[in-house]
Amino acid sequence: MKEAAENQLKLLKNFIQYKASNQGMNLTQLLEKVSEKYGTNKDLSNFSAKFRRKSVTMLQIYQIMDILNIDIEFKDRN
């Protein structure tokens, strides 16, 4: 179970990088936009460390996805 969660975090980070790239941004530029809008830390090493430590929050993911114009949807499993 722990390994599956770690893989999901890696996939999420890769997804964020991919979507930012598709919009002409690197991660530093993305975090600068998040910082401008939400007043958060824009340090890339801090962001990467949160993924390594598995301490990234849903609020941080929401803010990133907002800048990328991506909706987060929760749904019941069938």
N, C-alpha and C positions, 0 to 999 in steps of 0.2 A: 504494500500500500504506500509506504514512504517513497519508494522508488517511482511509483506511478505519479505521485504528486510532484516530485522533482522534475520528472519528464514534462509534466504539464506546464510547470514554470518556465522551463527552457523553451517549450513551444510558444508560450505566451510572449516571452521576450523576443524570440525570432519573428513572431507575427507583428509585433510592434515595430521592429526594425524594418520589416518588409513593407508594411503600410506607410511608414514614414518615408521610406525611400521612394515608393510609388508617388508620393506627393512632393517629391523634390527636397526632402529634408533628411539630414542625418540625425542621430539621437541627440546630439548636443543642441541642434536647432530646435528639435521637438521639445526638449526640456526647457529651453529658453522661452518658448511660446507658453508652455504650461506655467512657468514661473511668472511671466508677465500677466497672465489671466488670473492665476490663483495665489500669487505671492509665495510660491514654494521654492525649495532649494533646486537650483538648476545644475548642480554638480553631477556630471556623468559618472564619476567614480562612485559617488554615493548611491546613485541609481543602480548601477551594476552590482554594488555590494549588497543592496537590499534583495536582489534576486538570488545572489549566492547564499545569503543568510536566511533566505525564505521569509523575509520580513516586509515585503511589499504589501501595502494595504489595498483594500477594495477602493477606497477613496482615491488613492494615487492612480490606480488603474482606470477608474472612472474619469479622472481629470485628463489623463493621456488619451483615452478613447474619445473624449469630448473634442479635444484639439484635432484628432484624426477624423472627426465626423463619423464615428462608429457607435452604434447603439449596443448596449449590453442588455441581453434578454435572459431572464430566468424563467424556466418552465419546469413543470412536473415531469418526472420520468414516467414512462409508460411501462 
